[in-house]
Amino acid sequence: FLENHSTASDWMQSSTHHCDWRPTRCDASSRVDYMDMKDAGLVGTFPTEFGILNHLIHLTFENNNLSGSVPSEVGNLSALTYLSLRE
């Protein structure tokens, strides 16, 4: 899901369950509801894939090198109560 984006850390390996990724938290049903990508070293455009995380309530992308517009898929995050894109 972030394969087209570079990151300074190795927290997201394909063999790792998404609830074990360092920046995520899952609910009781193993659905990602929290993702803190602050200072993750991400470079590129804002990933559209986040639009499928419909149980996400918290999403932070602070202090990364993302460019371009926030994709419309973010509008699919109906449970989202916190979004931070600050540099």
N, C-alpha and C positions, 0 to 999 in steps of 0.2 A: 503493500500500500504506500509506502514512501520510497519505493525503489528508484524513482527518478529524482530523488532528492538526496543530497549528501548530508551526512551527519557526523559529528565529531566522536560520537560514542557508539558502542556496539550493542545497545540495548534491544534492538529489534532484529532478531535473527529469525529466519523462516521456521526453524524447528522449535521456537519458543511459543508457548500458548499466550495469546494476547492478554490474558489477565495477569501474566507474569512480566509483561513489559514494564520497565521501570516507570515510565511516565503515566501509566494507566491505573485505573481502579475499576473494578467490575461490581455489579450488583449481585444479588443472591442467585440470579439466573445466568451468571457469566456473561452478561451484556456490559460492554464498556459504557460507563456513565460519567467518567472523569478522565480528562487527558490534559496533562501539563507538559507542554513542549517548550517551556521557557528555557532559554540558553541551550537548546539542543543542537545548535550548529547547522540548522537547516538552510539550504540554499536553493533558490528556484522560485517557482510560482506556487501559490497556495493550492494544496492538493484538493481536487474535487471529490476524492473518495471519502472525505469526512462526512459528506452528505448522507451516507448510508448508515451512520451511527445514530439511529433515531432515538436512542435512550440516553444520549449524551446530554448532561446537564451543565458541565463545566469544560471549557476549552480555552487553553492559553497558548499563544504563539509568541510571547514576548521575547525580544532580543535575539531574533534570528535574521537571516538575510533573505526574506521572501519578498517577491516583487509582483507587480500586476494587481489586478482587481480581486476582491473576495468573490469566489464563484457563487452563482445563484444556488447551487446545491446546499449551501449553508442554510438557506430558507427551509430546507426539509427537516432541520433539527428542531422539531416542535417542542421538545422537552428542555432545550437549552435555556438556561437562566443566566449564565455568565460567559462572556466572550471577551478576550483581551488580545489585541494585535499590536500593542505598543512596541516601539523599538527601544 
